[in-house]
Amino acid sequence: MLDDRESLLRRLHEMRSEHRDLDTVIARISVERVDQLQVQRLKKRKLKLKDEISRLESRLVPDIIA
């Protein structure tokens, strides 16, 4: 159980890092007015990462019965 939690936390950290990196890349590419299709793909990847991050965070937080 602990190993599973640690691996989830490690994966979560990796995804957050990639999400931040994509912010930087998208900002740089947008300023340079390069391939807009590439910008769209990066933004789509960023949104997918955000969804995965949310999913992992919800797995890490225990269910609270109200």
Gaussian input, Z-matrix of N, CA and C with variables (Angstrom, degrees):
# hf/3-21g

backbone

0 1
 N
 C     1     B1
 C     2     B2     1     A1
 N     3     B3     2     A2     1     D1
 C     4     B4     3     A3     2     D2
 C     5     B5     4     A4     3     D3
 N     6     B6     5     A5     4     D4
 C     7     B7     6     A6     5     D5
 C     8     B8     7     A7     6     D6
 N     9     B9     8     A8     7     D7
 C    10    B10     9     A9     8     D8
 C    11    B11    10    A10     9     D9
 N    12    B12    11    A11    10    D10
 C    13    B13    12    A12    11    D11
 C    14    B14    13    A13    12    D12
 N    15    B15    14    A14    13    D13
 C    16    B16    15    A15    14    D14
 C    17    B17    16    A16    15    D15
 N    18    B18    17    A17    16    D16
 C    19    B19    18    A18    17    D17
 C    20    B20    19    A19    18    D18
 N    21    B21    20    A20    19    D19
 C    22    B22    21    A21    20    D20
 C    23    B23    22    A22    21    D21
 N    24    B24    23    A23    22    D22
 C    25    B25    24    A24    23    D23
 C    26    B26    25    A25    24    D24
 N    27    B27    26    A26    25    D25
 C    28    B28    27    A27    26    D26
 C    29    B29    28    A28    27    D27
 N    30    B30    29    A29    28    D28
 C    31    B31    30    A30    29    D29
 C    32    B32    31    A31    30    D30
 N    33    B33    32    A32    31    D31
 C    34    B34    33    A33    32    D32
 C    35    B35    34    A34    33    D33
 N    36    B36    35    A35    34    D34
 C    37    B37    36    A36    35    D35
 C    38    B38    37    A37    36    D36
 N    39    B39    38    A38    37    D37
 C    40    B40    39    A39    38    D38
 C    41    B41    40    A40    39    D39
 N    42    B42    41    A41    40    D40
 C    43    B43    42    A42    41    D41
 C    44    B44    43    A43    42    D42
 N    45    B45    44    A44    43    D43
 C    46    B46    45    A45    44    D44
 C    47    B47    46    A46    45    D45
 N    48    B48    47    A47    46    D46
 C    49    B49    48    A48    47    D47
 C    50    B50    49    A49    48    D48
 N    51    B51    50    A50    49    D49
 C    52    B52    51    A51    50    D50
 C    53    B53    52    A52    51    D51
 N    54    B54    53    A53    52    D52
 C    55    B55    54    A54    53    D53
 C    56    B56    55    A55    54    D54
 N    57    B57    56    A56    55    D55
 C    58    B58    57    A57    56    D56
 C    59    B59    58    A58    57    D57
 N    60    B60    59    A59    58    D58
 C    61    B61    60    A60    59    D59
 C    62    B62    61    A61    60    D60
 N    63    B63    62    A62    61    D61
 C    64    B64    63    A63    62    D62
 C    65    B65    64    A64    63    D63
 N    66    B66    65    A65    64    D64
 C    67    B67    66    A66    65    D65
 C    68    B68    67    A67    66    D66
 N    69    B69    68    A68    67    D67
 C    70    B70    69    A69    68    D68
 C    71    B71    70    A70    69    D69
 N    72    B72    71    A71    70    D70
 C    73    B73    72    A72    71    D71
 C    74    B74    73    A73    72    D72
 N    75    B75    74    A74    73    D73
 C    76    B76    75    A75    74    D74
 C    77    B77    76    A76    75    D75
 N    78    B78    77    A77    76    D76
 C    79    B79    78    A78    77    D77
 C    80    B80    79    A79    78    D78
 N    81    B81    80    A80    79    D79
 C    82    B82    81    A81    80    D80
 C    83    B83    82    A82    81    D81
 N    84    B84    83    A83    82    D82
 C    85    B85    84    A84    83    D83
 C    86    B86    85    A85    84    D84
 N    87    B87    86    A86    85    D85
 C    88    B88    87    A87    86    D86
 C    89    B89    88    A88    87    D87
 N    90    B90    89    A89    88    D88
 C    91    B91    90    A90    89    D89
 C    92    B92    91    A91    90    D90
 N    93    B93    92    A92    91    D91
 C    94    B94    93    A93    92    D92
 C    95    B95    94    A94    93    D93
 N    96    B96    95    A95    94    D94
 C    97    B97    96    A96    95    D95
 C    98    B98    97    A97    96    D96
 N    99    B99    98    A98    97    D97
 C   100   B100    99    A99    98    D98
 C   101   B101   100   A100    99    D99
 N   102   B102   101   A101   100   D100
 C   103   B103   102   A102   101   D101
 C   104   B104   103   A103   102   D102
 N   105   B105   104   A104   103   D103
 C   106   B106   105   A105   104   D104
 C   107   B107   106   A106   105   D105
 N   108   B108   107   A107   106   D106
 C   109   B109   108   A108   107   D107
 C   110   B110   109   A109   108   D108
 N   111   B111   110   A110   109   D109
 C   112   B112   111   A111   110   D110
 C   113   B113   112   A112   111   D111
 N   114   B114   113   A113   112   D112
 C   115   B115   114   A114   113   D113
 C   116   B116   115   A115   114   D114
 N   117   B117   116   A116   115   D115
 C   118   B118   117   A117   116   D116
 C   119   B119   118   A118   117   D117
 N   120   B120   119   A119   118   D118
 C   121   B121   120   A120   119   D119
 C   122   B122   121   A121   120   D120
 N   123   B123   122   A122   121   D121
 C   124   B124   123   A123   122   D122
 C   125   B125   124   A124   123   D123
 N   126   B126   125   A125   124   D124
 C   127   B127   126   A126   125   D125
 C   128   B128   127   A127   126   D126
 N   129   B129   128   A128   127   D127
 C   130   B130   129   A129   128   D128
 C   131   B131   130   A130   129   D129
 N   132   B132   131   A131   130   D130
 C   133   B133   132   A132   131   D131
 C   134   B134   133   A133   132   D132
 N   135   B135   134   A134   133   D133
 C   136   B136   135   A135   134   D134
 C   137   B137   136   A136   135   D135
 N   138   B138   137   A137   136   D136
 C   139   B139   138   A138   137   D137
 C   140   B140   139   A139   138   D138
 N   141   B141   140   A140   139   D139
 C   142   B142   141   A141   140   D140
 C   143   B143   142   A142   141   D141
 N   144   B144   143   A143   142   D142
 C   145   B145   144   A144   143   D143
 C   146   B146   145   A145   144   D144
 N   147   B147   146   A146   145   D145
 C   148   B148   147   A147   146   D146
 C   149   B149   148   A148   147   D147
 N   150   B150   149   A149   148   D148
 C   151   B151   150   A150   149   D149
 C   152   B152   151   A151   150   D150
 N   153   B153   152   A152   151   D151
 C   154   B154   153   A153   152   D152
 C   155   B155   154   A154   153   D153
 N   156   B156   155   A155   154   D154
 C   157   B157   156   A156   155   D155
 C   158   B158   157   A157   156   D156
 N   159   B159   158   A158   157   D157
 C   160   B160   159   A159   158   D158
 C   161   B161   160   A160   159   D159
 N   162   B162   161   A161   160   D160
 C   163   B163   162   A162   161   D161
 C   164   B164   163   A163   162   D162
 N   165   B165   164   A164   163   D163
 C   166   B166   165   A165   164   D164
 C   167   B167   166   A166   165   D165
 N   168   B168   167   A167   166   D166
 C   169   B169   168   A168   167   D167
 C   170   B170   169   A169   168   D168
 N   171   B171   170   A170   169   D169
 C   172   B172   171   A171   170   D170
 C   173   B173   172   A172   171   D171
 N   174   B174   173   A173   172   D172
 C   175   B175   174   A174   173   D173
 C   176   B176   175   A175   174   D174
 N   177   B177   176   A176   175   D175
 C   178   B178   177   A177   176   D176
 C   179   B179   178   A178   177   D177
 N   180   B180   179   A179   178   D178
 C   181   B181   180   A180   179   D179
 C   182   B182   181   A181   180   D180
 N   183   B183   182   A182   181   D181
 C   184   B184   183   A183   182   D182
 C   185   B185   184   A184   183   D183
 N   186   B186   185   A185   184   D184
 C   187   B187   186   A186   185   D185
 C   188   B188   187   A187   186   D186
 N   189   B189   188   A188   187   D187
 C   190   B190   189   A189   188   D188
 C   191   B191   190   A190   189   D189
 N   192   B192   191   A191   190   D190
 C   193   B193   192   A192   191   D191
 C   194   B194   193   A193   192   D192
 N   195   B195   194   A194   193   D193
 C   196   B196   195   A195   194   D194
 C   197   B197   196   A196   195   D195

   B1=1.4495
   B2=1.5356
   B3=1.3365
   B4=1.4560
   B5=1.5316
   B6=1.3340
   B7=1.4672
   B8=1.5172
   B9=1.3363
   B10=1.4581
   B11=1.5255
   B12=1.3134
   B13=1.4663
   B14=1.5286
   B15=1.3162
   B16=1.4636
   B17=1.5222
   B18=1.3248
   B19=1.4640
   B20=1.5264
   B21=1.3450
   B22=1.4576
   B23=1.5273
   B24=1.3259
   B25=1.4564
   B26=1.5230
   B27=1.3173
   B28=1.4623
   B29=1.5305
   B30=1.3206
   B31=1.4722
   B32=1.5246
   B33=1.3152
   B34=1.4539
   B35=1.5325
   B36=1.3177
   B37=1.4649
   B38=1.5346
   B39=1.3239
   B40=1.4651
   B41=1.5269
   B42=1.3217
   B43=1.4697
   B44=1.5220
   B45=1.3315
   B46=1.4639
   B47=1.5281
   B48=1.3098
   B49=1.4625
   B50=1.5303
   B51=1.3206
   B52=1.4721
   B53=1.5229
   B54=1.3252
   B55=1.4655
   B56=1.5309
   B57=1.3424
   B58=1.4704
   B59=1.5281
   B60=1.3223
   B61=1.4609
   B62=1.5261
   B63=1.3259
   B64=1.4596
   B65=1.5221
   B66=1.3272
   B67=1.4679
   B68=1.5225
   B69=1.3222
   B70=1.4644
   B71=1.5270
   B72=1.3119
   B73=1.4764
   B74=1.5212
   B75=1.3247
   B76=1.4698
   B77=1.5227
   B78=1.3130
   B79=1.4686
   B80=1.5249
   B81=1.3244
   B82=1.4627
   B83=1.5264
   B84=1.3108
   B85=1.4687
   B86=1.5259
   B87=1.3243
   B88=1.4650
   B89=1.5221
   B90=1.3260
   B91=1.4674
   B92=1.5204
   B93=1.3142
   B94=1.4629
   B95=1.5242
   B96=1.3280
   B97=1.4683
   B98=1.5265
   B99=1.2991
   B100=1.4540
   B101=1.5269
   B102=1.2829
   B103=1.4585
   B104=1.5329
   B105=1.3220
   B106=1.4627
   B107=1.5199
   B108=1.3230
   B109=1.4611
   B110=1.5285
   B111=1.3160
   B112=1.4629
   B113=1.5255
   B114=1.3250
   B115=1.4651
   B116=1.5231
   B117=1.3267
   B118=1.4652
   B119=1.5268
   B120=1.3175
   B121=1.4667
   B122=1.5253
   B123=1.3255
   B124=1.4613
   B125=1.5209
   B126=1.3233
   B127=1.4620
   B128=1.5234
   B129=1.3193
   B130=1.4635
   B131=1.5325
   B132=1.3207
   B133=1.4629
   B134=1.5289
   B135=1.3314
   B136=1.4570
   B137=1.5320
   B138=1.3296
   B139=1.4599
   B140=1.5269
   B141=1.3211
   B142=1.4620
   B143=1.5375
   B144=1.3155
   B145=1.4647
   B146=1.5264
   B147=1.3163
   B148=1.4658
   B149=1.5298
   B150=1.3253
   B151=1.4638
   B152=1.5310
   B153=1.3250
   B154=1.4629
   B155=1.5343
   B156=1.3330
   B157=1.4626
   B158=1.5255
   B159=1.3096
   B160=1.4674
   B161=1.5252
   B162=1.3160
   B163=1.4638
   B164=1.5274
   B165=1.3169
   B166=1.4654
   B167=1.5297
   B168=1.3204
   B169=1.4577
   B170=1.5221
   B171=1.3203
   B172=1.4613
   B173=1.5289
   B174=1.3212
   B175=1.4733
   B176=1.5202
   B177=1.3242
   B178=1.4538
   B179=1.5311
   B180=1.3230
   B181=1.4616
   B182=1.5272
   B183=1.3220
   B184=1.4713
   B185=1.5299
   B186=1.3150
   B187=1.4655
   B188=1.5191
   B189=1.3159
   B190=1.4587
   B191=1.5228
   B192=1.2918
   B193=1.4534
   B194=1.5242
   B195=1.3257
   B196=1.4789
   B197=1.5074
   A1=110.92
   A2=115.48
   A3=119.99
   A4=110.75
   A5=116.35
   A6=119.77
   A7=110.98
   A8=115.75
   A9=120.13
   A10=110.39
   A11=116.46
   A12=120.82
   A13=110.75
   A14=116.22
   A15=120.10
   A16=111.39
   A17=116.80
   A18=119.29
   A19=110.66
   A20=117.53
   A21=120.36
   A22=110.81
   A23=116.70
   A24=120.17
   A25=111.85
   A26=116.16
   A27=120.98
   A28=109.96
   A29=116.19
   A30=121.06
   A31=110.40
   A32=116.65
   A33=121.87
   A34=110.54
   A35=116.18
   A36=120.90
   A37=110.70
   A38=116.91
   A39=121.09
   A40=111.32
   A41=116.22
   A42=120.04
   A43=111.16
   A44=117.66
   A45=120.21
   A46=110.71
   A47=116.04
   A48=120.92
   A49=110.54
   A50=116.09
   A51=119.80
   A52=110.45
   A53=117.38
   A54=122.07
   A55=110.33
   A56=116.81
   A57=121.01
   A58=111.11
   A59=116.39
   A60=120.42
   A61=111.10
   A62=115.99
   A63=119.87
   A64=111.12
   A65=117.69
   A66=121.10
   A67=110.28
   A68=115.53
   A69=121.25
   A70=111.28
   A71=115.80
   A72=120.30
   A73=110.65
   A74=117.04
   A75=120.71
   A76=110.45
   A77=117.27
   A78=120.58
   A79=110.79
   A80=116.44
   A81=120.63
   A82=111.11
   A83=116.94
   A84=120.98
   A85=110.63
   A86=117.18
   A87=120.62
   A88=111.33
   A89=116.97
   A90=121.09
   A91=110.10
   A92=116.91
   A93=121.52
   A94=112.64
   A95=116.02
   A96=121.36
   A97=111.70
   A98=114.52
   A99=121.05
   A100=107.72
   A101=117.02
   A102=125.17
   A103=111.84
   A104=116.60
   A105=121.48
   A106=112.02
   A107=117.26
   A108=120.58
   A109=109.68
   A110=116.33
   A111=120.73
   A112=110.69
   A113=117.09
   A114=121.41
   A115=109.78
   A116=117.08
   A117=121.24
   A118=110.89
   A119=116.78
   A120=120.71
   A121=111.34
   A122=115.79
   A123=119.80
   A124=111.38
   A125=116.32
   A126=119.91
   A127=110.90
   A128=116.65
   A129=120.67
   A130=110.08
   A131=116.96
   A132=121.21
   A133=110.51
   A134=115.87
   A135=120.75
   A136=110.83
   A137=117.46
   A138=121.19
   A139=111.68
   A140=115.61
   A141=119.59
   A142=109.90
   A143=116.34
   A144=120.67
   A145=111.14
   A146=116.41
   A147=120.37
   A148=109.99
   A149=117.07
   A150=120.94
   A151=111.12
   A152=116.22
   A153=120.26
   A154=111.03
   A155=116.10
   A156=120.49
   A157=109.62
   A158=117.14
   A159=121.13
   A160=111.23
   A161=116.65
   A162=121.45
   A163=110.41
   A164=116.90
   A165=120.32
   A166=111.36
   A167=116.49
   A168=119.52
   A169=110.85
   A170=117.14
   A171=119.31
   A172=111.70
   A173=117.24
   A174=120.27
   A175=111.47
   A176=116.52
   A177=121.01
   A178=112.77
   A179=116.60
   A180=120.96
   A181=107.72
   A182=117.03
   A183=119.24
   A184=111.73
   A185=115.75
   A186=120.57
   A187=109.51
   A188=115.65
   A189=120.97
   A190=107.68
   A191=115.17
   A192=119.33
   A193=108.52
   A194=114.87
   A195=119.58
   A196=111.16
   D1=-43.68
   D2=-179.37
   D3=-66.46
   D4=-41.50
   D5=178.08
   D6=-61.88
   D7=-38.99
   D8=179.10
   D9=-63.86
   D10=-43.77
   D11=178.67
   D12=-63.43
   D13=-42.84
   D14=179.20
   D15=-63.73
   D16=-40.72
   D17=179.15
   D18=-67.46
   D19=-36.23
   D20=176.33
   D21=-65.26
   D22=-42.08
   D23=178.31
   D24=-64.64
   D25=-39.79
   D26=178.17
   D27=-63.64
   D28=-45.42
   D29=179.30
   D30=-63.80
   D31=-40.56
   D32=178.51
   D33=-61.30
   D34=-43.08
   D35=177.68
   D36=-61.76
   D37=-43.64
   D38=179.43
   D39=-62.11
   D40=-42.80
   D41=-178.96
   D42=-68.00
   D43=-39.82
   D44=177.60
   D45=-63.37
   D46=-39.14
   D47=178.60
   D48=-64.23
   D49=-45.71
   D50=178.15
   D51=-62.87
   D52=-39.01
   D53=179.32
   D54=-60.76
   D55=-44.00
   D56=177.22
   D57=-65.01
   D58=-41.27
   D59=179.08
   D60=-61.66
   D61=-39.98
   D62=178.41
   D63=-63.39
   D64=-36.54
   D65=175.09
   D66=-55.25
   D67=-48.29
   D68=-178.50
   D69=-63.13
   D70=-46.72
   D71=-178.22
   D72=-64.22
   D73=-45.17
   D74=-179.43
   D75=-62.28
   D76=-42.54
   D77=179.20
   D78=-61.97
   D79=-44.08
   D80=-179.07
   D81=-65.43
   D82=-45.42
   D83=-178.33
   D84=-66.88
   D85=-38.42
   D86=-179.25
   D87=-63.82
   D88=-38.35
   D89=179.02
   D90=-66.85
   D91=-39.35
   D92=-177.92
   D93=-77.75
   D94=-8.59
   D95=-179.69
   D96=53.50
   D97=50.15
   D98=178.64
   D99=-87.04
   D100=-160.76
   D101=-176.45
   D102=-53.91
   D103=111.14
   D104=-179.00
   D105=-67.86
   D106=-27.94
   D107=176.47
   D108=-64.21
   D109=-39.73
   D110=177.12
   D111=-64.14
   D112=-40.36
   D113=178.27
   D114=-62.14
   D115=-43.16
   D116=178.57
   D117=-61.04
   D118=-42.96
   D119=179.45
   D120=-62.84
   D121=-42.28
   D122=178.85
   D123=-64.66
   D124=-40.94
   D125=178.31
   D126=-65.01
   D127=-38.40
   D128=178.10
   D129=-64.78
   D130=-41.85
   D131=176.96
   D132=-62.17
   D133=-40.80
   D134=179.93
   D135=-62.94
   D136=-42.52
   D137=177.81
   D138=-64.74
   D139=-39.34
   D140=178.14
   D141=-63.41
   D142=-42.57
   D143=177.21
   D144=-61.19
   D145=-41.82
   D146=179.73
   D147=-60.44
   D148=-42.60
   D149=178.33
   D150=-63.56
   D151=-43.01
   D152=179.65
   D153=-65.71
   D154=-39.17
   D155=177.89
   D156=-61.57
   D157=-45.42
   D158=178.80
   D159=-61.26
   D160=-41.34
   D161=179.53
   D162=-63.44
   D163=-44.86
   D164=179.69
   D165=-66.27
   D166=-41.25
   D167=178.93
   D168=-61.30
   D169=-38.22
   D170=179.28
   D171=-69.30
   D172=-29.34
   D173=176.31
   D174=-71.29
   D175=-29.65
   D176=-177.76
   D177=-80.71
   D178=-24.17
   D179=-179.39
   D180=-89.88
   D181=123.89
   D182=-179.25
   D183=-66.39
   D184=147.32
   D185=177.21
   D186=-67.75
   D187=135.25
   D188=177.73
   D189=-113.25
   D190=120.20
   D191=179.51
   D192=-85.73
   D193=122.11
   D194=-176.95
   D195=-81.93

